[in-house]
Amino acid sequence: MDYTIKIGGEAGQGVDTIGAILSKIFTRAGYHVFSHPDYESRVRGGHNFLQIRLADRPVTASRDIVDILVALDRQSIIAHEKELSADGMVVYDSAALGEKVEKPAFLDVPFTDMAIKQGGSKIMANTVATGAVLGMLGMDLGIAREVIRGELKKKDEHVIKANLDLVVAGHESATRNCSRCAFALPPGGQRKLLIAGNEAIGLGAVLSGCKFYSAYPMTPSTGIFSFVAGKALEYGIVVEQAEDEIAAINMALGASFGGVRSMTASSGGGFALMVEGLSLAGMTETPIVIGLAQRPGPATGLPTRTEQGELLFALYAGHGEFPRVIFAPGTPEQAIHLTNKAFDLAEKYQIPALVLSDQYLADSSWSYETLNLEELRNTDYRLRGETFRNLQSYKRHALTASGISPLGIPGDGPHLVVTDSDEHDEEGHIVEDAEMRRAMVQKRLLKKMPLIKTEIEPPTVYGSDKPEVVLVGWGSTYGVLKEVVERLSARNAAMLHFSEIYPFPGTQKLDYLALLRGAKRTICVEQNAMGKFASLMRSETGYTFDANILKYDGRPFTVESLSGEIDAYLAGV
């Protein structure tokens, strides 16, 4: 069983509401879910959709074929009717569209009329539509009632009852009238979790002991901000909406200097404003975690679309030379663990750590039977309390064999904690001495980098252990690459997925270069126009891929679209 449900309509019509409730119902019923939204940068109007893939096995990407299209407006039918599978159905409200469609694949359910007559408000039409989809799938409403009660728990009881009645009405209408519906759901398995990429990064921050988060809202990073703010009271986190991204990063640096784990996040345009602060972190050796959620640029670009165009920007941003780590998770579970690792390495080595995502990963939701949180690290590397107070002397930037200086907290004892954005001596005071400059560069950069590199894990390998075809990707392409490799099993294929990007992983833990050189064809798959990762791979290892498959229209790869491009390439060589 593998069905795709697409909900289409204008912004403000409740596309996300229907999708979110259906996704929760499916995961609680024990099915596997992958969902992703497609929305325009407007509050009202335009054409948006949310696509849910529902299956009895793990799914990690979207497909092109649609089995149920919930059309809340005429444009949804025009844009997506052609995507229907052989048995696919469109459920719609003829009164809302202003006409009845006389085609076998169309099911007319009076969403708005039912909502007004039985619920008293046309806003509840979304609940009717939700019930209609469940009726088309032949699902019992027990879990739907549970989910709706949970979603409306702050509402009056009469509002909750009206919505429960309407989900039943939509279910009965679809069950009674959809004689063509041939969907069959097997029994569900274990109840599952549902988590999106932004939520996962936020969760990783909370579980890593983040106590200060500052940001200026910017799509698609705002979901991290919202998640952490929602946990602020429970976990004692100070969350600040800054006036701009310059203030946001400087606030986070100040909080980190003051002794707490701190984070900020933005998209490319906001990160551009943070670059001076990034260099400040490098010079003052102040730990900070920065989330960079990519979207198509330059300038405002496509604010609500996806792209992997800022890898080299993240790597080379900032004036001067200083170390950093860059992680690019491919799944929400990776996002939790790599955000945690970013906090750990940032504080351990007193450096900035960047977590790269993009709109596709940020807003996509994945189902999990469980999340492994046992390996998360939360080591406090700072000098605190008696340990700090009992030191005979203290130098914030003491020259050490490892390059890592003791990290004290201002005011937590008799010792003065000094740093400066100018070059400084061991105590943190400004200097222009050539020998001290040389010693500080060695300490900050040349001594730390080899140590940091030992912490970097190799890419994930999936598929054949002796592949003829190897697909390589990074960040959010993980899911689609995995499913395409499964489709290419007859071609003896494998994937290499890089999520720990910089320092670039060596080959001591996994000789991925031998795997690539042993294959007949290697293909790098990226969502940008210039092959940013392929360029980085070439500069770091000297390896050049046989081909690049690049997508830069702001939309993610689907299983069919990427499979088609790979098949076309392999057929031509």
Order of alpha helices (4+ residues) and beta strands (2+ residues): beta-alpha-beta-beta-beta-alpha-beta-alpha-beta-alpha-alpha-alpha-alpha-beta-alpha-beta-alpha-alpha-beta-alpha-beta-alpha-beta-alpha-beta-alpha-beta-alpha-beta-alpha-alpha-alpha-beta-beta-alpha-beta-beta-alpha-beta-alpha-beta-alpha
